[in-house]
Amino acid sequence: MNTLFIDRSTDKGSLALVKDGVVVASAELNSVGINSGAWVSEVRAFLADASLDGIVVGTGPGSFAGIRAALAFAQGYAIGSACTVKGLPSPCAFAPTEGPLAVVGDARRGKYWVALFDGPKLVTNIFQVDGEMLHLRVPVGVKVVTPDAARIESLLKETFGSDYAGGVCPTASALAAAALANPSFLVSEPLPVYLNPAVRD
């Protein structure tokens, strides 16, 4: 059984191919510009002659255009091949095996999104908070990471001090590992995790 994982929630898009429960190949996408469709050719080259039983897409939060394009590709491919399409939130790529973790991202316009994990469990739905309330919505002592270090790292260092553990980037391989370890992360008929109207980068 072959499953393609795609994450385009950041500007570092990636692919992973899972065969019978094992990640057998992975690749970064080079053509991930907002207006570029060339990344689809990279997917075709990555798959070569492999047929797919399923596609799983990282649903964000993150790049409005990237997530929509990945879902549109998956749904279009599924129409022609009858494979399944599922999704999971992109922060699940960082789900710890044990202990708490907070993934914090830039939701723009002075707002931030938060995904709280207790081990591999997503404690609540991903939520949004104003900057001045951020320190109140992440429990004291919980390690904090972000996929948006270039934009908000200084704020997170100031807000969380030594609990801030640095920048991370979701990858399709990490999403695959999370889904294989925690199938409950997977959602049928996936929708993008949009907390605000789209903002161009």
C-alpha positions in Angstrom: 0.0 0.0 0.0 1.5 3.3 -1.1 0.7 6.7 0.5 2.0 10.0 -0.5 2.4 12.7 2.2 2.6 16.4 1.2 3.3 19.4 3.3 3.2 22.9 1.8 2.3 24.8 4.9 5.7 26.7 4.8 8.0 27.8 2.1 10.0 24.6 2.5 7.5 22.1 0.9 8.3 18.4 1.0 7.1 15.0 0.0 7.3 11.5 1.6 6.3 8.1 0.2 5.1 5.5 2.7 5.0 1.9 1.6 3.4 -0.7 3.8 3.8 1.5 6.9 7.4 2.5 6.2 8.8 5.8 4.8 10.7 4.7 1.8 11.5 8.0 0.1 11.4 11.7 0.8 12.2 14.9 -1.0 12.1 18.7 -0.6 10.1 20.7 -3.1 12.1 23.3 -5.0 9.2 25.0 -6.8 6.9 26.3 -4.1 6.4 29.9 -5.1 2.9 31.2 -4.6 2.2 31.4 -8.4 4.2 28.4 -9.5 2.6 25.2 -10.6 6.0 23.6 -11.3 6.0 21.7 -8.0 3.4 19.3 -9.5 6.0 18.1 -12.0 8.3 17.5 -9.1 5.6 15.3 -7.5 5.3 13.3 -10.7 9.1 12.8 -10.9 9.2 11.8 -7.2 6.5 9.2 -7.7 8.0 7.8 -10.9 5.8 4.8 -11.7 4.4 4.3 -8.2 0.6 4.0 -8.0 -1.0 5.5 -4.9 -3.6 4.1 -2.6 -3.8 7.4 -0.6 -2.6 10.9 -0.3 -2.2 12.8 3.0 -1.8 16.5 3.2 -0.6 18.8 6.0 -3.5 21.2 6.5 -1.6 23.9 8.3 -1.9 26.5 9.8 0.5 28.2 7.3 0.7 29.3 3.7 -2.8 29.9 2.4 -1.8 29.3 -1.2 0.5 26.3 -0.5 -2.1 24.4 1.6 -4.9 25.0 -0.9 -2.6 23.9 -3.8 -1.6 20.7 -2.1 -5.3 19.8 -1.3 -6.4 20.6 -4.8 -3.6 18.4 -6.2 -4.6 15.6 -3.9 -8.3 15.8 -4.7 -7.7 16.0 -8.4 -5.3 13.0 -8.4 -7.9 11.1 -6.3 -10.6 11.7 -8.9 -8.5 10.0 -11.6 -7.1 7.2 -9.5 -9.7 6.5 -6.8 -7.2 6.8 -4.0 -8.2 8.3 -0.7 -7.4 11.8 0.5 -6.8 12.6 4.2 -5.2 15.4 6.1 -3.7 16.2 9.5 -2.6 19.5 11.1 1.0 20.4 10.2 2.1 20.9 13.8 1.5 17.2 14.3 4.9 16.8 12.7 6.4 17.9 16.1 4.1 15.8 18.4 6.4 14.4 21.1 6.3 10.8 22.2 5.9 12.0 25.8 5.5 15.2 27.8 4.0 18.6 26.9 4.9 20.8 23.9 3.5 24.0 22.5 3.9 24.9 18.8 3.3 28.6 18.2 3.0 30.2 14.8 2.4 33.7 13.3 -1.2 34.2 12.4 -0.5 37.8 11.4 -2.1 41.0 12.4 -0.7 40.7 15.9 -2.2 37.3 16.5 -0.6 33.9 17.0 -1.8 30.3 16.6 -1.1 27.7 19.2 -1.1 23.9 19.1 -0.8 22.2 22.5 0.4 18.6 22.8 0.5 16.2 25.7 2.8 13.5 24.4 1.3 12.5 21.0 -2.1 13.8 21.9 -3.3 17.2 20.5 -4.9 18.6 23.7 -7.3 21.0 22.0 -8.1 22.3 18.5 -5.5 24.7 17.3 -6.5 28.1 18.5 -5.6 31.7 18.0 -4.7 34.3 20.6 -3.7 38.0 20.7 0.0 38.7 21.4 -0.6 40.2 24.8 -2.5 37.0 25.9 0.0 34.5 24.5 1.9 33.9 27.7 -1.4 33.1 29.5 -2.5 30.4 27.0 0.7 28.3 27.1 1.2 26.6 30.4 4.2 27.6 32.4 7.2 25.3 31.9 6.1 23.9 28.6 8.7 23.8 25.8 7.8 26.1 22.9 8.8 25.7 19.2 7.8 27.6 16.1 7.8 27.1 12.3 7.9 30.9 12.0 11.2 31.7 13.7 12.2 34.2 11.0 9.2 36.4 12.0 8.5 35.7 15.7 11.5 34.2 17.3 12.5 37.4 19.2 8.9 37.7 20.6 9.0 34.0 21.7 12.3 34.4 23.4 11.1 37.4 25.3 7.8 35.8 26.2 8.9 32.3 27.1 12.6 32.7 28.0 14.4 29.4 28.5 11.2 27.5 27.6 11.6 28.6 24.0 13.4 25.7 22.2 13.8 27.2 18.7 12.6 27.1 15.2 11.3 23.9 13.5 10.0 23.1 10.1 7.2 20.6 9.4 8.2 18.0 6.8 6.2 15.4 5.0 8.4 12.6 6.5 7.7 13.9 10.1 4.0 14.1 9.3 4.1 10.5 8.0 5.9 9.3 11.2 3.3 11.1 13.3 0.4 9.6 11.3 1.8 6.1 11.5 2.3 6.4 15.2 -1.0 8.2 15.8 -3.6 7.3 13.2 -6.2 9.4 15.1 -4.5 12.5 13.7 -5.8 11.7 10.2 -9.0 13.4 9.1 -11.1 12.3 6.1 -12.3 15.1 3.8 -9.6 17.5 5.1 -10.0 21.2 5.1 -7.2 23.8 5.6 -6.7 25.2 9.1 -7.4 28.8 8.4 -7.7 31.1 11.4 -7.8 34.4 9.6 -8.4 35.7 6.1 -5.5 35.0 3.8 -2.5 37.4 3.9 0.1 37.4 1.2 3.7 36.8 2.3 
